[in-house]
């Protein structure tokens, strides 16, 4: 049987694969141990981290919690503001709608009043037109023409009468003195003593006008 040449390195690998067999010598100590190795010792964070680092971590945690709380507060305030703004907007819109309704109602009332006024004006114009149509035209009466000496004769005062036989005389006071006139004689201008009685004296004018004087008449 031919002999095989095994290198020392290959031999060590074979021993390592066979494990911890006491029947096979391991003069170089290269055999893999079958007993489990002890786990590496892990130090606790309190033993590995210094105190300053722990304070920094606590500060960062506190700051983070504060930022989260601030964010929640701002978010809540923002939502509250939006809610209040929405309520205010709805209230303003409601007021605007009510104002529009009131303005529409007032406009209708104004239009109704305007229509009533136009109807009243039309009725008044018709009434005035009918009144003018039915009213007879007024004819200005001519002023009476003043007869000369009429005013002066009216100022005389009748004093009484006297009668001698068939002759009758009347006595007057013209404001300056006593005047005696016979019946039918001229007094002033075209005025004549037309009639004499105890209680009155009548003058007549050629235009047909007459004037009566009584004893009670004063100057």
Residue pairs with C-beta under 8 A, 6 or more apart in sequence:
12 28
12 30
15 24
15 26
15 30
15 31
16 30
16 31
16 32
17 32
18 24
18 31
19 31
19 32
19 34
20 31
20 32
20 33
20 34
20 35
21 31
24 31
147 190
147 205
147 207
147 209
148 189
148 190
149 187
149 188
149 189
149 191
150 191
150 205
150 209
150 211
152 174
152 188
153 187
153 188
153 191
153 203
153 211
154 211
154 213
155 174
155 175
155 219
156 172
156 173
156 174
156 175
156 179
156 213
156 217
157 172
157 173
157 213
157 215
157 217
157 218
157 219
158 170
158 171
158 172
158 200
158 201
158 213
158 214
158 215
158 217
159 170
159 171
159 172
159 173
159 178
159 215
160 170
160 171
160 198
160 215
161 168
161 169
161 170
161 171
161 196
161 197
161 198
161 201
162 168
162 169
162 171
163 169
167 182
167 183
168 182
168 183
168 196
169 180
169 181
169 182
169 183
169 196
170 180
170 181
170 182
170 183
170 193
170 196
170 201
171 178
171 179
171 180
172 178
172 179
172 180
172 181
172 201
172 213
173 179
173 219
175 219
181 187
181 193
182 193
183 193
183 194
183 195
183 196
184 192
184 193
184 194
185 192
185 193
186 192
187 193
187 203
190 205
190 206
190 207
191 203
191 204
191 205
191 211
192 203
192 204
192 205
193 201
193 202
193 203
194 202
194 203
194 204
194 210
195 201
195 202
196 202
199 214
199 215
200 212
200 213
200 214
200 215
201 212
201 213
202 210
202 211
202 212
202 213
203 210
203 211
203 212
203 213
204 210
204 211
205 211
